């Protein structure tokens, strides 16, 4: 994703979070060469979920190859990792459908909930 695409998605997530329907509607209008917003949200979710899953398992740049291999194997064996992949896949499939009136807002809230699942204590 380009930096502009990421910023557009983050603005959409904020608009959904705060209930700013006018901003969300404005962001949903794709300019020339821009992806539809629901597609960009799904792409961002995939990147964010991959990064958060890796970080949650201690995977980061600079790990020795042997340690990376062990952590990656542990990560891949966990049910939570597989469920996260399924969520990302479901969002990609959802993005392949025409965007209905609430699709962007609904997708944004799903992505926010997924990020919060990784970054909060469950409250």
N, C-alpha and C positions, 0 to 999 in steps of 0.2 A: 504494500500500500504506500501511496505517496504521503508526504507530510500533510498536504492539503486534504486528502481523503480522511486521514486520521483526525484532523482537527474538525472536519465536518461531522464525523461520527460522534466525537466527544461533545460537540455542541448539541447534537441531536439527543444524546444520552442525558445531558443536562436539562434540555428542554422537556424531555419526557419525565425526568425526575421531579422537576419543579411544576409540571403541569402547564407549561407554556405552549399551548396548542398553536398559537400564531407563529412562534419561532419554529416549531416542528414542521408546520405546513410550509413555511418559507424554505427551510433546509431540504424539504422533500423534493423541491423543484430542482432537477438536475440540469446543470449547465452543459454546454457543448463539451463532449468528451468525458463527462462525469458519469459514474455508475449511478443507477437508481439507489436511493438512500437505503432501502431495505437490503440490497445486495452488499453495499458498503458496510452496513452494520453486521451482517453475517461474516464478511471477510475479517472485520476487526475482531469480532468475537472469537473466531478461529485462532487468530494470532494471540489475543489476550489469554485465552484459555490454555493454549500451548505453553506460553511463557509462565503463567501462574502455576500450572501443573509442574513444570520443570523446577521452578523456584521452590515450591512446596516440598519437593523431594531432594533439595540441596544441590540441584544441578545448576551450574553457572559456568561462564567462560573461565578458562584457565585450569579446569580440573585435569589431573593426569588421566590419560586414556584408560588405564585400568580401573580407576575409581569411577570415571564416567560410565564405563560399561556396566559396572555393578549397580550403580544408582539407576541407570536407564532400565536395566532388567527388573529391578525392584519396582520401579514406577510402572512399567508395563504390565506387571503381574497384579497390580491392585485394581479392585473393582471400581474405585472412585475414578481412576484414570480412564478406564474403559467407558464409564458413564459420561465422563467429560467429553470424550471423543464422540459419543453418541449425541450429546447435546449440540456439539459443533456441527455434526453431520445433519441433525434435524434443522438447525438454523440455515444451513446451506440449502437444504431441500425447500424450506419455507421461502427462502429468497428466490428460488427458481420459479415461484408462482407469482402471478400478478399481485401487486400490492393493493390490498383492500383498504377501506377508509381507516381502519385502526391498526393495520399490520405494522407500520413503522413504530408506533407507540408501544404496541404489544412486544415487538422484538426488542426494542430498547429496554423495556422493563425486565425481560428475560435475561438480557446481557448484564444489566445492573445487578440483578439477583445472583447471577453466577459469580460475578466479581466479588460481591459481598460475601458469598459463601466461602471464598478463599481468604478474604481479608478481614473478616470480623469474627467475633466470638459466638456468633449465632443469634445475637439479639437484633 
